[in-house]
Amino acid sequence: MPSSAPVARVADVASGTTRPVVVDGIEVLLCNVDGRIHAIEDVCTHDGWPLDQGELDGVRITCPRHGAVFDVTTGAVLALPAVIPVRTFCVDVEDGSIYVDV
């Protein structure tokens, strides 16, 4: 079940951008890929650095610290030095509001 309260509005996350939010104490990064919202844990699995300062390019987000790259739709590692995927979360959008299930 998604969070009981919306964490953001779709209008708050323009296409090609990200927005960090906290859901039930977990730092989550909302990522808008071509109008579809995805949610990943906002932490690089390589060294714990937040990903919200990284660059989103399509489905790829690059950690600004050491350059690890993750797929925001699956959490998969696309480039070293990370080897562990990031956690992904289910997202529901209702009436322009974003709900995340952590």
GROMACS elastic network, one bead per residue, 0.5 to 0.9 nm:
[ bonds ]
;  ai    aj funct       b0    kb
    1     4     6  0.81832   500
    1   100     6  0.85707   500
    1   101     6  0.59595   500
    1   102     6  0.85978   500
    2     5     6  0.84041   500
    2     6     6  0.89141   500
    2    90     6  0.75310   500
    2    91     6  0.73391   500
    2    92     6  0.71312   500
    2    99     6  0.56877   500
    2   100     6  0.51105   500
    2   102     6  0.72246   500
    3     6     6  0.68925   500
    3     7     6  0.79545   500
    3    23     6  0.74224   500
    3    24     6  0.79292   500
    3    99     6  0.57233   500
    3   100     6  0.55716   500
    3   101     6  0.55117   500
    3   102     6  0.74393   500
    4    99     6  0.75439   500
    4   100     6  0.88837   500
    5    98     6  0.87452   500
    5    99     6  0.68586   500
    5   100     6  0.89839   500
    6     9     6  0.74868   500
    6    93     6  0.88942   500
    6    97     6  0.57354   500
    6    98     6  0.53022   500
    6   100     6  0.77205   500
    7    21     6  0.67901   500
    7    22     6  0.77199   500
    7    23     6  0.70781   500
    7    97     6  0.75395   500
    7    98     6  0.58018   500
    7    99     6  0.58403   500
    7   100     6  0.71509   500
    8    11     6  0.83175   500
    8    12     6  0.65701   500
    8    13     6  0.81633   500
    8    19     6  0.87602   500
    8    21     6  0.78750   500
    8    30     6  0.89301   500
    8    96     6  0.88073   500
    8    97     6  0.60659   500
    8    98     6  0.53480   500
    8    99     6  0.76029   500
    9    12     6  0.52600   500
    9    13     6  0.73139   500
    9    93     6  0.86876   500
    9    95     6  0.89590   500
    9    96     6  0.56891   500
    9    98     6  0.56074   500
   10    13     6  0.55401   500
   10    14     6  0.74738   500
   10    32     6  0.86066   500
   10    35     6  0.86816   500
   10    37     6  0.78001   500
   10    93     6  0.78411   500
   10    96     6  0.54050   500
   10    97     6  0.59908   500
   10    98     6  0.63253   500
   11    14     6  0.63157   500
   11    96     6  0.73873   500
   11    97     6  0.86460   500
   12    19     6  0.77445   500
   13    16     6  0.82231   500
   13    17     6  0.61079   500
   13    18     6  0.61140   500
   13    19     6  0.61802   500
   13    30     6  0.75046   500
   13    31     6  0.73052   500
   13    32     6  0.62343   500
   13    37     6  0.82294   500
   14    17     6  0.55460   500
   14    18     6  0.77001   500
   14    31     6  0.88389   500
   14    32     6  0.64692   500
   14    33     6  0.89834   500
   14    35     6  0.77845   500
   15    18     6  0.84315   500
   15    31     6  0.82033   500
   15    33     6  0.59242   500
   15    34     6  0.55986   500
   15    35     6  0.54558   500
   15    36     6  0.80273   500
   15    37     6  0.87996   500
   16    31     6  0.73570   500
   16    32     6  0.54521   500
   16    33     6  0.55841   500
   16    34     6  0.67328   500
   16    35     6  0.81624   500
   16    56     6  0.64938   500
   16    57     6  0.70079   500
   16    58     6  0.68551   500
   16    59     6  0.89520   500
   17    30     6  0.84254   500
   17    31     6  0.60773   500
   17    32     6  0.57221   500
   17    33     6  0.77747   500
   17    55     6  0.83951   500
   17    56     6  0.64619   500
   17    57     6  0.87654   500
   18    29     6  0.65086   500
   18    30     6  0.53681   500
   18    32     6  0.63055   500
   18    52     6  0.68128   500
   18    53     6  0.89661   500
   18    55     6  0.87819   500
   18    56     6  0.73117   500
   19    28     6  0.84545   500
   19    29     6  0.57199   500
   19    30     6  0.51241   500
   19    31     6  0.67102   500
   19    32     6  0.87677   500
   19    52     6  0.69862   500
   20    27     6  0.70267   500
   20    28     6  0.57859   500
   20    30     6  0.61168   500
   20    31     6  0.88220   500
   20    42     6  0.71786   500
   20    51     6  0.89409   500
   20    52     6  0.61738   500
   21    26     6  0.83244   500
   21    27     6  0.60293   500
   21    28     6  0.53357   500
   21    29     6  0.62302   500
   21    30     6  0.73390   500
   21    42     6  0.87446   500
   22    25     6  0.57937   500
   22    26     6  0.53621   500
   22    28     6  0.57419   500
   22    29     6  0.84637   500
   23    26     6  0.51943   500
   23    27     6  0.65564   500
   23    28     6  0.67410   500
   23   100     6  0.73526   500
   23   101     6  0.83567   500
   23   102     6  0.70843   500
   24    27     6  0.85612   500
   24   102     6  0.74198   500
   26    41     6  0.74623   500
   26    42     6  0.84392   500
   26   102     6  0.77605   500
   27    40     6  0.87536   500
   27    41     6  0.60391   500
   27    42     6  0.54281   500
   27    43     6  0.78184   500
   27    50     6  0.88721   500
   28    39     6  0.64215   500
   28    40     6  0.56850   500
   28    43     6  0.83248   500
   28    52     6  0.89899   500
   28    88     6  0.88956   500
   28    89     6  0.85717   500
   28   100     6  0.88337   500
   28   102     6  0.89255   500
   29    38     6  0.81914   500
   29    39     6  0.55560   500
   29    40     6  0.53417   500
   29    41     6  0.59529   500
   29    43     6  0.86784   500
   29    51     6  0.76117   500
   29    52     6  0.64615   500
   30    37     6  0.64808   500
   30    38     6  0.57248   500
   30    40     6  0.67727   500
   30    41     6  0.88710   500
   30    42     6  0.87130   500
   30    52     6  0.89416   500
   31    36     6  0.80276   500
   31    37     6  0.55584   500
   31    38     6  0.51068   500
   31    39     6  0.61349   500
   31    40     6  0.79560   500
   31    56     6  0.78485   500
   31    59     6  0.85554   500
   31    72     6  0.71113   500
   31    73     6  0.88756   500
   32    35     6  0.56720   500
   32    36     6  0.54227   500
   32    38     6  0.63894   500
   32    39     6  0.89029   500
   32    56     6  0.89364   500
   32    58     6  0.88904   500
   32    59     6  0.88505   500
   33    36     6  0.52410   500
   33    37     6  0.64121   500
   33    38     6  0.74539   500
   33    56     6  0.86840   500
   33    57     6  0.86286   500
   33    58     6  0.60640   500
   33    59     6  0.63205   500
   33    72     6  0.86585   500
   33    73     6  0.87116   500
   34    37     6  0.84292   500
   34    58     6  0.77595   500
   37    91     6  0.70533   500
   37    92     6  0.85617   500
   37    93     6  0.81997   500
   37    98     6  0.81200   500
   38    72     6  0.65612   500
   38    73     6  0.61273   500
   38    88     6  0.79071   500
   38    89     6  0.75927   500
   38    90     6  0.76450   500
   38    91     6  0.64586   500
   39    42     6  0.87488   500
   39    72     6  0.71543   500
   39    73     6  0.78546   500
   39    87     6  0.86011   500
   39    88     6  0.57682   500
   39    89     6  0.53348   500
   39    90     6  0.69849   500
   39    91     6  0.66785   500
   39   100     6  0.73272   500
   40    43     6  0.84330   500
   40    72     6  0.64076   500
   40    73     6  0.81932   500
   40    74     6  0.86724   500
   40    75     6  0.69209   500
   40    86     6  0.65733   500
   40    87     6  0.55759   500
   40    89     6  0.59630   500
   41    44     6  0.83276   500
   41    50     6  0.88760   500
   41    51     6  0.84633   500
   41    75     6  0.88657   500
   41    86     6  0.62180   500
   41    87     6  0.53644   500
   41    88     6  0.63218   500
   41    89     6  0.78090   500
   42    48     6  0.88779   500
   42    49     6  0.82539   500
   42    50     6  0.53660   500
   42    51     6  0.52882   500
   42    52     6  0.63913   500
   42    86     6  0.82713   500
   42    87     6  0.87789   500
   43    46     6  0.86503   500
   43    47     6  0.81788   500
   43    48     6  0.52547   500
   43    49     6  0.54646   500
   43    51     6  0.54802   500
   43    52     6  0.82305   500
   43    63     6  0.87887   500
   43    86     6  0.73957   500
   44    47     6  0.59598   500
   44    49     6  0.52208   500
   44    50     6  0.60641   500
   44    51     6  0.60394   500
   44    63     6  0.65816   500
   44    68     6  0.76473   500
   44    69     6  0.89213   500
   44    70     6  0.87207   500
   44    82     6  0.75428   500
   44    85     6  0.87601   500
   44    86     6  0.70270   500
   45    48     6  0.56830   500
   45    49     6  0.79267   500
   45    68     6  0.88439   500
   45    82     6  0.60648   500
   45    83     6  0.75903   500
   45    84     6  0.59420   500
   45    85     6  0.68795   500
   45    86     6  0.62836   500
   46    49     6  0.79282   500
   46    66     6  0.84844   500
   46    68     6  0.74767   500
   46    80     6  0.85540   500
   46    81     6  0.64505   500
   46    83     6  0.71152   500
   46    84     6  0.74046   500
   47    65     6  0.87595   500
   47    66     6  0.87109   500
   47    82     6  0.81717   500
   48    51     6  0.88808   500
   49    63     6  0.75785   500
   49    64     6  0.83330   500
   49    65     6  0.70758   500
   50    53     6  0.68063   500
   50    54     6  0.80917   500
   50    63     6  0.76057   500
   50    64     6  0.85258   500
   50    65     6  0.89356   500
   51    54     6  0.51805   500
   51    55     6  0.83590   500
   51    61     6  0.75358   500
   51    62     6  0.73249   500
   51    63     6  0.53846   500
   51    64     6  0.71618   500
   51    65     6  0.89239   500
   52    55     6  0.80665   500
   52    61     6  0.89318   500
   52    63     6  0.82929   500
   52    64     6  0.88636   500
   53    62     6  0.88646   500
   53    63     6  0.74823   500
   53    64     6  0.64059   500
   54    61     6  0.62595   500
   54    62     6  0.52016   500
   54    65     6  0.83924   500
   54    67     6  0.88387   500
   55    60     6  0.80374   500
   55    61     6  0.55015   500
   55    62     6  0.54258   500
   55    63     6  0.73956   500
   55    64     6  0.74628   500
   56    59     6  0.69927   500
   56    60     6  0.56855   500
   56    62     6  0.67344   500
   56    72     6  0.88016   500
   57    60     6  0.51534   500
   57    61     6  0.62672   500
   57    62     6  0.82526   500
   58    61     6  0.80439   500
   58    71     6  0.89272   500
   58    72     6  0.89336   500
   59    70     6  0.80735   500
   59    71     6  0.53837   500
   59    72     6  0.54652   500
   59    73     6  0.64634   500
   60    69     6  0.63630   500
   60    70     6  0.55873   500
   60    72     6  0.61645   500
   60    73     6  0.86299   500
   60    78     6  0.79392   500
   61    68     6  0.83411   500
   61    69     6  0.55696   500
   61    70     6  0.54230   500
   61    71     6  0.65411   500
   61    72     6  0.66939   500
   62    65     6  0.87388   500
   62    66     6  0.86284   500
   62    67     6  0.56288   500
   62    68     6  0.56946   500
   62    70     6  0.66077   500
   62    79     6  0.87861   500
   63    66     6  0.62718   500
   63    68     6  0.52816   500
   63    69     6  0.62736   500
   63    70     6  0.82575   500
   64    67     6  0.58105   500
   64    68     6  0.80688   500
   65    68     6  0.81384   500
   66    80     6  0.86996   500
   66    81     6  0.72063   500
   66    82     6  0.89833   500
   67    79     6  0.77386   500
   67    80     6  0.74389   500
   67    81     6  0.73318   500
   67    82     6  0.87701   500
   68    77     6  0.75844   500
   68    78     6  0.75427   500
   68    79     6  0.53131   500
   68    80     6  0.51040   500
   68    81     6  0.54114   500
   68    82     6  0.55057   500
   68    83     6  0.87960   500
   69    76     6  0.85891   500
   69    77     6  0.60182   500
   69    78     6  0.51523   500
   69    80     6  0.70107   500
   69    81     6  0.84794   500
   69    82     6  0.76560   500
   70    73     6  0.88314   500
   70    74     6  0.83153   500
   70    75     6  0.58907   500
   70    76     6  0.55352   500
   70    78     6  0.52559   500
   70    79     6  0.71421   500
   70    82     6  0.86261   500
   70    85     6  0.72353   500
   70    86     6  0.73516   500
   71    74     6  0.56630   500
   71    75     6  0.51014   500
   71    76     6  0.52572   500
   71    77     6  0.65143   500
   71    78     6  0.65883   500
   71    85     6  0.86888   500
   71    86     6  0.86908   500
   72    75     6  0.53042   500
   72    76     6  0.76709   500
   72    86     6  0.84032   500
   72    88     6  0.75961   500
   73    76     6  0.81706   500
   73    88     6  0.75636   500
   74    77     6  0.89450   500
   74    85     6  0.83475   500
   74    86     6  0.83335   500
   74    87     6  0.83493   500
   74    88     6  0.66295   500
   75    84     6  0.89220   500
   75    85     6  0.51218   500
   75    87     6  0.59136   500
   75    88     6  0.58027   500
   76    83     6  0.88264   500
   76    84     6  0.77319   500
   76    86     6  0.67796   500
   76    87     6  0.89123   500
   77    80     6  0.73760   500
   77    82     6  0.65980   500
   77    83     6  0.62127   500
   77    84     6  0.66248   500
   77    85     6  0.52360   500
   77    86     6  0.76840   500
   78    82     6  0.85748   500
   78    83     6  0.88224   500
   79    82     6  0.69153   500
   79    83     6  0.81651   500
   80    83     6  0.64580   500
   82    85     6  0.77184   500
   85    88     6  0.89128   500
   88   102     6  0.86468   500
   89   100     6  0.65244   500
   89   101     6  0.58615   500
   89   102     6  0.58961   500
   90    99     6  0.84213   500
   90   100     6  0.58561   500
   90   101     6  0.52843   500
   90   102     6  0.74795   500
   91    98     6  0.69126   500
   91    99     6  0.57236   500
   91   101     6  0.64173   500
   92    97     6  0.82313   500
   92    98     6  0.59574   500
   92    99     6  0.50788   500
   92   100     6  0.64363   500
   92   101     6  0.81826   500
   93    96     6  0.61582   500
   93    97     6  0.54958   500
   93    99     6  0.61798   500
   93   100     6  0.88401   500
   94    97     6  0.52888   500
   94    98     6  0.67307   500
   94    99     6  0.78885   500
   95    98     6  0.86083   500
